[in-house]
Amino acid sequence: MKTINKLTSALFFFAVFLANAAPPIPGGGGNGGNGTGAQASPIDLYVYVLAIVAIGFIVYFTKKYKNVKA
């Protein structure tokens, strides 16, 4: 496997590790007192979509760079 592939894989797994990390919630959690039971930030719903789009951009620009270099 080429070096860039190893580096890309390592960075991807590190990003997944950081995305799954969550600090302990003091007081047992809750939703911040808004009373609706809704999530505090709606971006949580799009994390998987954003990750897929980011991987797509990485693949696209890597292929584009290889074509220009060759």
DOMI-180221 format. One record per residue: x, y, z of N, C-alpha, C in turn; residue in three letters; chain; residue number from 1. Coordinates in steps of 0.02 Angstrom, whole numbers. Atoms other than C-alpha are relative to their C-alpha. Layout:
REM residues N
[site [X,Y,Z],[X,Y,Z],[X,Y,Z],'ALA','A',NUM],
...
This chain:
REM residues 70
[site [42,-58,0],[0,0,0],[45,62,0],'MET','A',1],
[site [-41,-60,4],[67,171,-42],[-6,41,64],'LYS','A',2],
[site [-3,-41,-61],[111,296,92],[-61,44,7],'THR','A',3],
[site [58,-44,-4],[-32,414,50],[-62,-38,21],'ILE','A',4],
[site [58,41,-20],[-158,273,69],[3,-16,74],'ASN','A',5],
[site [-8,14,-71],[-88,227,239],[-15,62,42],'LYS','A',6],
[site [12,-62,-36],[-90,408,294],[-74,18,0],'LEU','A',7],
[site [71,-15,5],[-268,433,233],[-41,-46,45],'THR','A',8],
[site [35,47,-44],[-326,276,323],[10,17,73],'SER','A',9],
[site [-14,-18,-69],[-241,328,484],[-38,62,21],'ALA','A',10],
[site [36,-61,-16],[-317,502,478],[-75,-13,5],'LEU','A',11],
[site [71,17,-2],[-490,430,441],[-17,-35,66],'PHE','A',12],
[site [14,35,-62],[-482,311,589],[8,46,61],'PHE','A',13],
[site [-9,-48,-54],[-417,450,702],[-60,47,4],'PHE','A',14],
[site [59,-44,1],[-562,562,648],[-62,-37,27],'ALA','A',15],
[site [56,40,-26],[-687,422,684],[7,-7,75],'VAL','A',16],
[site [-11,6,-72],[-608,397,855],[-19,65,35],'PHE','A',17],
[site [18,-64,-31],[-626,583,894],[-75,14,-4],'LEU','A',18],
[site [71,-12,7],[-804,589,828],[-40,-41,50],'ALA','A',19],
[site [35,42,-48],[-855,448,945],[17,17,72],'ASN','A',20],
[site [-19,-18,-68],[-770,526,1096],[-52,48,28],'ALA','A',21],
[site [48,-44,-33],[-891,607,1218],[22,10,72],'ALA','A',22],
[site [-19,-12,-70],[-847,691,1382],[-57,-21,46],'PRO','A',23],
[site [53,18,-47],[-942,634,1537],[-45,60,14],'PRO','A',24],
[site [49,-54,-11],[-1100,735,1568],[-13,6,75],'ILE','A',25],
[site [12,-7,-72],[-1108,805,1745],[-75,6,13],'PRO','A',26],
[site [70,-4,-18],[-1276,785,1829],[-44,-48,-38],'GLY','A',27],
[site [40,51,33],[-1331,640,1721],[-28,19,-66],'GLY','A',28],
[site [22,-17,67],[-1363,732,1561],[-61,44,-1],'GLY','A',29],
[site [57,-42,11],[-1528,804,1505],[8,36,-66],'GLY','A',30],
[site [-3,-35,64],[-1565,917,1360],[11,75,9],'ASN','A',31],
[site [-17,-70,-10],[-1511,1082,1434],[-58,42,25],'GLY','A',32],
[site [55,-36,-28],[-1678,1129,1507],[-47,33,-49],'GLY','A',33],
[site [46,-31,47],[-1768,1173,1347],[-69,-32,2],'ASN','A',34],
[site [65,30,-13],[-1910,1054,1395],[-32,-35,-59],'GLY','A',35],
[site [32,31,57],[-1945,990,1220],[24,-71,-12],'THR','A',36],
[site [-29,66,12],[-1836,835,1223],[38,-3,-65],'GLY','A',37],
[site [-36,-3,63],[-1757,891,1059],[74,6,12],'ALA','A',38],
[site [-72,-7,-5],[-1572,886,1026],[19,73,0],'GLN','A',39],
[site [-21,-69,-6],[-1477,1044,1067],[29,27,-65],'ALA','A',40],
[site [-28,-25,63],[-1386,1054,900],[-19,-48,-57],'SER','A',41],
[site [24,43,54],[-1461,988,737],[55,-28,-44],'PRO','A',42],
[site [-54,25,41],[-1290,960,657],[15,-73,17],'ILE','A',43],
[site [-11,70,-20],[-1283,795,753],[-35,-48,-48],'ASP','A',44],
[site [38,43,46],[-1409,727,628],[38,-12,-65],'LEU','A',45],
[site [-33,2,65],[-1291,757,481],[72,-23,3],'TYR','A',46],
[site [-71,18,-8],[-1126,690,548],[20,-53,-52],'VAL','A',47],
[site [-17,53,48],[-1131,533,439],[0,26,-71],'TYR','A',48],
[site [2,-28,68],[-1180,630,283],[62,44,-11],'VAL','A',49],
[site [-59,-43,7],[-1041,757,314],[63,-41,-7],'LEU','A',50],
[site [-59,43,5],[-914,617,338],[4,-31,-70],'ALA','A',51],
[site [0,29,67],[-966,535,173],[19,52,-52],'ILE','A',52],
[site [-18,-54,47],[-955,701,81],[74,17,4],'VAL','A',53],
[site [-72,-15,-9],[-782,734,155],[43,-54,-33],'ALA','A',54],
[site [-38,55,31],[-720,562,100],[-5,6,-76],'ILE','A',55],
[site [8,-10,72],[-792,596,-73],[46,54,-27],'GLY','A',56],
[site [-45,-54,20],[-697,760,-84],[73,-23,0],'PHE','A',57],
[site [-69,25,-3],[-536,674,-31],[15,-44,-60],'ILE','A',58],
[site [-10,45,57],[-556,540,-165],[3,41,-65],'VAL','A',59],
[site [2,-40,61],[-601,668,-299],[64,40,-10],'TYR','A',60],
[site [-59,-42,9],[-455,785,-266],[63,-42,-4],'PHE','A',61],
[site [-58,44,7],[-333,640,-246],[6,-25,-72],'THR','A',62],
[site [-1,23,71],[-382,572,-418],[18,57,-46],'LYS','A',63],
[site [-15,-59,41],[-376,747,-491],[74,17,2],'LYS','A',64],
[site [-71,-15,-8],[-202,775,-421],[43,-52,-36],'TYR','A',65],
[site [-38,52,34],[-141,607,-487],[-2,10,-76],'LYS','A',66],
[site [6,-11,72],[-206,649,-662],[43,59,-23],'ASN','A',67],
[site [-40,-58,18],[-119,818,-663],[74,-17,5],'VAL','A',68],
[site [-71,17,-11],[44,745,-596],[26,-48,-54],'LYS','A',69],
[site [-22,51,48],[49,601,-721],[10,27,-69],'ALA','A',70],
